Amino acid sequence: MSTLNAHYKRLETQDRERCLAMNGVLAARFHTKADCLTYFKRSILGKEAKNEVEIDMRVLPYYILEQFVEFFGFTWEDIRSNTIPPVG
């Protein structure tokens, strides 16, 4: 089973420049009281890693979902169906 953490780690190790670009895009945008990068790492990757919750992509902020499509290669259908594709 693929996870968002696996997609992020693959991007981080295989394409460091694109990973930094994604982090920059997320850091420049704010969600509630924190930047989207902090929200993404703590509330999404962190909770998924701790198995606290199963992440429902359909309820995540649109701005973060755009990055999944741009940098992880997800499709909007993956997001609508809440399906994390295999790590490629």
HELIX and SHEET records of a PDB file:
HELIX    1   1 LEU A    4  GLN A   14  1                                  11    
HELIX    2   2 ARG A   16  ALA A   27  1                                  12    
HELIX    3   3 CYS A   36  TYR A   39  1                                   4    
HELIX    4   4 PHE A   40  GLY A   46  3                                   7    
HELIX    5   5 LYS A   47  ALA A   49  1                                   3    
HELIX    6   6 MET A   57  VAL A   59  5                                   3    
HELIX    7   7 TYR A   62  GLN A   67  1                                   6    
HELIX    8   8 PHE A   68  PHE A   72  3                                   5    
HELIX    9   9 TRP A   76  ARG A   80  1                                   5    
SHEET    1   A 2 PHE A  30  HIS A  31  0                                        
SHEET    2   A 2 ALA A  34  ASP A  35 -1                                        
END                                                                             
